[in-house]
Amino acid sequence: MKIRDFFKYWFPVIAYCALIFIFSSMPKPPEVIPLFPHADKVLHFIEYTILGFLVIRALAFSNKDQKALNLRVMAITLAVLYALSDEFHQSFVPNRHADILDLISDSLGAFIGQMFLKFK
């Protein structure tokens, strides 16, 4: 893989995961005015929709010989494993906790996000 390709496809995945980690490490994350109960779950969904798309995009470029279904399963699995590690990480951050509903929102977002990449 060329360095240019790494920066185009995999660097966004790594940078975005780092951004998620940084926000998860904050004992008091930026305040968001909840418009309705559990509005944070929508934010989790959006956050992991983006991650799901970035991961499938990188995997599709790196594994051109793989079947689309295999790549989709890998993308969802990687994003959900990251979400699981993120929730575990938050359980050690003061004033934060792991939340199964966050994990479900993250997983649904990852599933939807990978669907935005169309295969030929």
Beta strands, then each sheet from edge to edge (+ up, - down):
end
